[in-house]
Amino acid sequence: MNVELAEERILVLTDRFSMEHAEGRAWTKRIDAFGAMAMMGNLLSRPRDDEFELVYRERRLQPFWRLASSATYTYERTREHALPLPAEVTEIEICGQTLPVAGGRATITGKESCHEVRRREVLIDALTGLTHPDYAQYLDFPAVESSAEGLSALSAQGAVVVPPHTKGSMLVRDALAQTIGKIDADRVLEETLRLEAVDLYYRPIYAFRYRRQGREAVVEFDALTGVIKAQGGSTFEQHLGKVLDPTFLLDVSAEAANLFIPGATVAKIVLVKGMEMHRRHQSKAD
C-alpha cells in the first residue's frame, strides 16, 4: 500500500466583525443572558442600563479540526455472471464460446477491471472531540496560514488562543482507519491511502461577561457569522497570554504506533513524520 500524508496546517480565520460591533450587539442581549427570570422581569419593568456592568471582554480563537482522507483501489477479479435468456434457448455462443443454458440462464465467466475511490472529510470540535458538520460554513471565510509561533504572537497581542484538547495523532489514526475498507479482488494493481488534509482551524469569537445583582452571565458573538449566543456562553481567560507548545499540532507519540491497518505501515510512517516535525520545531527553538 502506498501512503501519502499531507502537511499539517494551522489556519486562522479572519474576523468579519470588529470588537466594537460585537460589543454593541452583545449589549442588546444582556438581559437574555441572565435567563428566564430576568426576561420575565423585563415584561414588568425594564431593567436600567446601570444595573449591568461589563466586567470582562475577550477576543478568542477557538479551534476545530478538518481532516480529509481518501483511499484509491485499482484491481481485477474473475467472476461468474448469470445471463437471463428466453425459455426456448438451449445454448448460446458468445465470443466464439458455446455456453449451455439451464433454467433460462447461461453462466458467463469474465475478468472484471475495477477502480474505487473512497473519500471522507470530517470537521471536529478540538475541545470536545465531537463532529460538527455545521462547521463547514466557516470554510467559506478567508483564512491566513499560521504556525505555533504565529499563534503565540497573537496571544501576546491580547487574543485568547485556546489550545486543542483532542490529540491530532488520535484523529489521524481514526481518519485513516475509517477510510480504508475491504475490497473483493483477486489481484490488486493500486492501493493508495491519502491523508489529504490535517488542518487546525481557529475561528474568532468575542465574549462579554456581565454582572447584575451579584450574578454573572456571558454573551458570545461569532465574529464570522454574526450569530449571538445569549445563554450558555463561556470565557477562556485561563489561557490569556499563555505561550503554546509548538509541538501540539500533530502530537504523534507512541500511541500512534499502535495503529494497525492490514497490509499497511501507516503507523511507522506517521510516527516518523511526527518525529521529523518535532525535530524541526526543536531546531527552530534553538
Solvent accessible surface area in square Angstrom, and as a share of the most:
residue,aa,sasa,rsa
1,M,66,0.29
2,N,92,0.47
3,V,26,0.15
4,E,85,0.38
5,L,37,0.18
6,A,25,0.20
7,E,111,0.50
8,E,23,0.10
9,R,88,0.32
10,I,7,0.03
11,L,13,0.06
12,V,17,0.10
13,L,1,0.00
14,T,68,0.40
15,D,39,0.20
16,R,146,0.53
17,F,44,0.18
18,S,55,0.35
19,M,47,0.21
20,E,132,0.59
21,H,76,0.34
22,A,0,0.00
23,E,49,0.22
24,G,42,0.40
25,R,92,0.33
26,A,0,0.00
27,W,81,0.29
28,T,92,0.53
29,K,77,0.33
30,R,7,0.03
31,I,10,0.05
32,D,41,0.21
33,A,13,0.10
34,F,6,0.03
35,G,18,0.17
36,A,68,0.53
37,M,146,0.65
38,A,8,0.06
39,M,68,0.30
40,M,111,0.50
41,G,29,0.28
42,N,45,0.23
43,L,150,0.75
44,L,155,0.77
45,S,82,0.53
46,R,154,0.56
47,P,11,0.07
48,R,152,0.55
49,D,82,0.43
50,D,111,0.58
51,E,44,0.20
52,F,13,0.05
53,E,92,0.41
54,L,48,0.24
55,V,44,0.25
56,Y,41,0.16
57,R,117,0.43
58,E,7,0.03
59,R,64,0.23
60,R,4,0.01
61,L,0,0.00
62,Q,21,0.09
63,P,2,0.01
64,F,0,0.00
65,W,1,0.00
66,R,42,0.15
67,L,2,0.01
68,A,0,0.00
69,S,1,0.01
70,S,3,0.02
71,A,1,0.00
72,T,10,0.06
73,Y,2,0.01
74,T,34,0.19
75,Y,6,0.02
76,E,26,0.12
77,R,56,0.20
78,T,72,0.42
79,R,70,0.25
80,E,125,0.56
81,H,92,0.41
82,A,62,0.48
83,L,57,0.28
84,P,88,0.56
85,L,36,0.18
86,P,74,0.47
87,A,100,0.78
88,E,136,0.61
89,V,44,0.25
90,T,107,0.62
91,E,103,0.46
92,I,43,0.22
93,E,121,0.54
94,I,52,0.26
95,C,138,0.83
96,G,67,0.65
97,Q,113,0.50
98,T,74,0.43
99,L,18,0.09
100,P,107,0.67
101,V,23,0.13
102,A,80,0.62
103,G,84,0.81
104,G,21,0.20
105,R,128,0.47
106,A,0,0.00
107,T,71,0.41
108,I,50,0.25
109,T,86,0.50
110,G,28,0.27
111,K,138,0.58
112,E,39,0.18
113,S,94,0.61
114,C,24,0.15
115,H,117,0.52
116,E,51,0.23
117,V,91,0.52
118,R,70,0.25
119,R,133,0.49
120,R,68,0.25
121,E,73,0.33
122,V,22,0.13
123,L,13,0.07
124,I,14,0.07
125,D,12,0.06
126,A,0,0.00
127,L,31,0.15
128,T,84,0.49
129,G,30,0.29
130,L,113,0.56
131,T,83,0.48
132,H,56,0.25
133,P,109,0.69
134,D,83,0.43
135,Y,15,0.06
136,A,49,0.38
137,Q,85,0.38
138,Y,11,0.04
139,L,55,0.27
140,D,128,0.66
141,F,47,0.20
142,P,94,0.59
143,A,41,0.32
144,V,95,0.55
145,E,105,0.47
146,S,33,0.21
147,S,47,0.30
148,A,6,0.05
149,E,83,0.37
150,G,25,0.24
151,L,0,0.00
152,S,23,0.15
153,A,48,0.38
154,L,45,0.22
155,S,4,0.03
156,A,90,0.70
157,Q,142,0.63
158,G,44,0.42
159,A,7,0.05
160,V,1,0.01
161,V,3,0.02
162,V,0,0.00
163,P,34,0.21
164,P,21,0.13
165,H,111,0.50
166,T,28,0.17
167,K,95,0.40
168,G,1,0.01
169,S,2,0.01
170,M,80,0.36
171,L,20,0.10
172,V,2,0.01
173,R,73,0.27
174,D,55,0.28
175,A,3,0.03
176,L,0,0.00
177,A,48,0.37
178,Q,109,0.48
179,T,7,0.04
180,I,37,0.19
181,G,29,0.28
182,K,196,0.83
183,I,44,0.23
184,D,79,0.41
185,A,32,0.25
186,D,91,0.47
187,R,145,0.53
188,V,71,0.41
189,L,88,0.44
190,E,59,0.26
191,E,52,0.23
192,T,4,0.03
193,L,0,0.00
194,R,76,0.28
195,L,5,0.03
196,E,69,0.31
197,A,8,0.06
198,V,1,0.00
199,D,1,0.01
200,L,0,0.00
201,Y,20,0.08
202,Y,0,0.00
203,R,28,0.10
204,P,0,0.00
205,I,7,0.03
206,Y,7,0.03
207,A,0,0.00
208,F,0,0.00
209,R,48,0.17
210,Y,1,0.00
211,R,96,0.35
212,R,36,0.13
213,Q,141,0.63
214,G,72,0.70
215,R,127,0.46
216,E,80,0.36
217,A,14,0.11
218,V,18,0.10
219,V,0,0.00
220,E,17,0.08
221,F,0,0.00
222,D,16,0.08
223,A,0,0.00
224,L,0,0.00
225,T,37,0.21
226,G,8,0.08
227,V,98,0.56
228,I,34,0.17
229,K,98,0.42
230,A,19,0.15
231,Q,92,0.41
232,G,69,0.66
233,G,18,0.17
234,S,50,0.32
235,T,24,0.14
236,F,30,0.12
237,E,62,0.28
238,Q,103,0.46
239,H,31,0.14
240,L,88,0.44
241,G,47,0.45
242,K,118,0.50
243,V,124,0.71
244,L,17,0.08
245,D,83,0.43
246,P,47,0.30
247,T,35,0.20
248,F,27,0.11
249,L,10,0.05
250,L,11,0.06
251,D,45,0.23
252,V,23,0.13
253,S,51,0.33
254,A,80,0.62
255,E,45,0.20
256,A,5,0.04
257,A,49,0.38
258,N,120,0.62
259,L,22,0.11
260,F,162,0.67
261,I,11,0.05
262,P,97,0.61
263,G,73,0.70
264,A,21,0.16
265,T,87,0.51
266,V,3,0.01
267,A,15,0.12
268,K,140,0.59
269,I,64,0.33
270,V,5,0.03
271,L,46,0.23
272,V,66,0.38
273,K,41,0.17
274,G,8,0.08
275,M,97,0.43
276,E,82,0.37
277,M,15,0.07
278,H,79,0.35
279,R,130,0.48
280,R,110,0.40
281,H,23,0.10
282,Q,93,0.41
283,S,75,0.48
284,K,136,0.57
285,A,83,0.64
286,D,157,0.81
